[in-house]
Amino acid sequence: TRTRSWRSRSADEMGYVSIKWITSFRKIQALTQDWKAVSRVLQQSTQLKVSTDKKMVRRKHPIPKKSDLFADKTVMASNLPLSERSVDSVKAYFKGFGKSNLGKVSIPR
């Protein structure tokens, strides 16, 4: 499958993959089969770095692991002593513990 193909495709030691290989993707081929054109477009990206020979590409920054994003930052609480059940009251309750980006309230049925 396509997922297996992507995962089994090995990048070099610096994380670069071949632009010719990317150009072989069906959706890219629907636009162009010219790998040099693809290389020129990729050079304009703020998220990707094209090699000096213009034949390889990699991410500028690695994809963060899911655990790095949320694991130590997610809290689930129940039976809070709140006068009202609202996102604002939950955020206010936890305000003393640090900044909160998202609050959710589940109302039992």
N, C-alpha and C positions, 0 to 999 in steps of 0.2 A: 504494500500500500504506500501511499504518498508519505504518511507519517513515518513508517519504517524506513523509507528511502531517505528522508531528511535526517533522522536520527542516526542511521548507519553511515551517512556521509561524514567522513572525518575532515575536520579542519586541520590546518597545519599547527605547529606548536605555538604560533602567535594568535590563533583563532580565525585566521583568514580562510575563506572558501572561494572557489573559482567563480569569477563572473560569467565565464562561459557555461558553467554548470547552472547558475541561476537563470541564464538566458534560455536554457533548455526547458524551463517550466512552461506548461501550456499557456497560462495566462500572460506570461511575458512574450511568448512566441506569437500570441494573437496581436500583440502590439508591434513587435520587431523581432527579427532574428539576428540583428547586428549587435554582437556583444560589446563592440566599442561604443555604440550609442547608449547601451545600458550603463557602461562604465562612466560615460560623461554625465549621465543623470545621477548616478550614485555619488559622484564627486560633490554634488550640490547638497547632499544630505547633511543635516546637523547631527544625526544619530549614528552615521556610519563613517568608517574610514577606509578609503581606497588605498591600496598599496602603491608604492612609488612607481612600479612598472605598469600600473593601471589594470592589472589582470585579476586582482584578488580584492575581497572586501571583508570587513568584520565590523562588529558593533564597537562604538567608541567606549561604551560603558557596559559591563556585564549585566545580564538580566538579574534583578534581585530575586533571591529565593523567597518563596511565599512566607516561610517562617521568619525571615528577616523583616518582612513588612508588618506582620500582625501578631505573631506568636506571643510576644511579651507585652502587647499593647491592647489586648482584648479583654474586656471584663464583662461578666454576666452576673447580674444581681437580681434577687427577688425579695419580695416583702419589704421594700424600702419604706421607712416612715415618712411618707410624703403626704401633704394635704391634698394634692391633686396629681393625677397621672398625666404628665406631659413631658415632651422632650426637654423643654426649658427647665422644668423642675428637676429632672434627672441630671442635667448638666450642672445646675446650681448645686445640687447635692454633692457631686463629685468635684466641684471646682477647686476645693482645697487640696486635691491630690495631684493637680497638674492640668494641662490643657487637654480639652476634649474636642475631637473633630466630628464625631458622629454619635448621636444618641437615638435609641430606639425604645419604644414602649410597646409592650404586648399587653393587651387587655384580655384577661381570661373570660371565657364565655360562660 
